[in-house]
Amino acid sequence: MRRIYLDNNATTPLLPAVVEVMSHCLAEDFGNPSSGHSFGEVARRRVETSRGQVAGLLRCAPDRVVFTSGGSEANCQAIFSAVMARPAGRHLIASTVEHPSVMAPLEFLRRRGYEIELLPVDATGRLDPALLENAIRPDTVLVSLLAANNETGVLWDVAELGGICRDQGVPFHCDAVQLAGKEEIRAEEWPVDYLALAAHKLHGPKGCGALYARRSVPVTPLVMGAGQEAGRRAGTENVAGIAGFGQACELAAAYLADGGRESMEKMGRRLEEGLFQACPEVRINGEGAPRLANTVNVSFEYCSSAQMIQDLDELGFAVSAHAACHSGDLDPSPVLAAMAVPETFRHGTLRISLSRLNTTAEIDALLAVLPKVAQNSRQGFV
C-alpha cells in the first residue's frame, strides 16, 4: 500500500539535495568548525555558507542569523533575551493562539511574577491590530506574535503588527516557523526584532533552526560555553544539520521565486472545493482570512478526530488534528477554542497540510475516502 503524507505542518520529508549535502558532511566534512586545521576550516566554511543561504531566504545580512537546535530554542532565546535586557519591565504580550514553544516560556515567566497579556482572536483566527496598540504599556518588555498559525494556516500582517511595536519602542518577536518556505520573508524590511525558524518545516533536518536578531537588540545565549555563534549560542555546531538547513533554505527561495506558492494555492483550493462537495456538514476553520496556501483545517460535525486519523492511517493517509506536540492530547485544540469553533465541530477536526511534493492525484485519493471515514466516525460519535 502506497502511503500518502499530508501532515507537512508537523514536519516535512527531506529533499534529495538536502540528504546529499548532509551525507557528504557526515562522511567528509566532519571537522570541528572551531579547530585551527584544514578539517576545521572546511567545516567552518560549510557553516558560513549555510548562514548565507538562510539569510538569503530571510533577506537579511548573514551575521544576523544565529543557528539553534530548532524553532523552540529560537523562540525561547528571543523571549529571554528581551526579558533579561530589561529587568524592570514586567509585562509581555502574546496571543491566545501561540505555539507551545512561546506559551511555555511565558507561563514560566508568569509563575515568577511577570504579567502575561494574551490578546484574543476573532472567529476567523485574525488579530485586531487595535488590540495590540491599546495593550502596550510603558513596562512592556516584549510583544511575541506568530506570523502563520500552525493549525489553521491563518496569516497575520507582520509588518503592521511590528510597526505598532516599533512606533511604541517595544521589541517585537515573530514566530515565523510555519511561514518560512511558504511565503516570502523580508526580515530587514519588516519592523521585526527577533524571528524564529525551524529547518524541518521546509524540507530540512530536525534538530536545527535559526534566530534572526536585528543588530540593535540584545541576544543572550541560553546555551553557555566556549562562545560559538559569535558568543550568542555555545556548543560545537551541528555542521551536517546546518548544511542541510542552508540547502533547504536555498531551495525554498528558488521554489517561491518560481511561483511555488501559486501552484500550492491551486492544490489547496482543489482540496477545499472537494471537501465541500464530498462531505456534508463541514467547516473550514479560518475561512475568509488570509491563510497559508498549503494548510486546510477542516471540522466535521459530530465526528471524532482520533477515530478519523486512525481510520485514515489504516487506509494509507497521514493527517493530524492539531500540533504534533499535542498529538497525544485528546482534548480539542486550544486554537479552535480561542476561535469559538462550535463544540459539535471542534472534536472532529483534521489538519491537512501539503508540501511541494504532494500531487493533485493524492488529494483526489484522499477525497475519495473521506466521506466514508467521516460517516463511520459520525455514527460512532452520535
Secondary structure as UniProt FT lines:
FT   STRAND          4..5
FT   TURN            8..10
FT   HELIX           16..27
FT   TURN            33..34
FT   HELIX           38..58
FT   HELIX           62..64
FT   STRAND          65..68
FT   HELIX           71..85
FT   TURN            87..88
FT   STRAND          91..95
FT   TURN            96..97
FT   HELIX           100..110
FT   TURN            111..113
FT   STRAND          115..119
FT   TURN            123..124
FT   HELIX           129..135
FT   TURN            138..139
FT   STRAND          140..146
FT   TURN            150..152
FT   STRAND          154..155
FT   HELIX           158..167
FT   TURN            168..169
FT   STRAND          172..175
FT   TURN            177..179
FT   TURN            181..182
FT   TURN            187..191
FT   STRAND          194..198
FT   HELIX           199..201
FT   TURN            202..203
FT   TURN            206..207
FT   STRAND          209..213
FT   TURN            215..216
FT   HELIX           229..231
FT   HELIX           239..257
FT   TURN            258..259
FT   HELIX           260..278
FT   STRAND          282..284
FT   TURN            285..288
FT   TURN            293..294
FT   STRAND          295..300
FT   TURN            301..302
FT   HELIX           305..314
FT   TURN            315..316
FT   STRAND          317..318
FT   HELIX           324..326
FT   TURN            327..328
FT   HELIX           334..338
FT   TURN            339..340
FT   HELIX           343..346
FT   TURN            347..348
FT   STRAND          349..353
FT   TURN            356..357
FT   HELIX           360..381
//
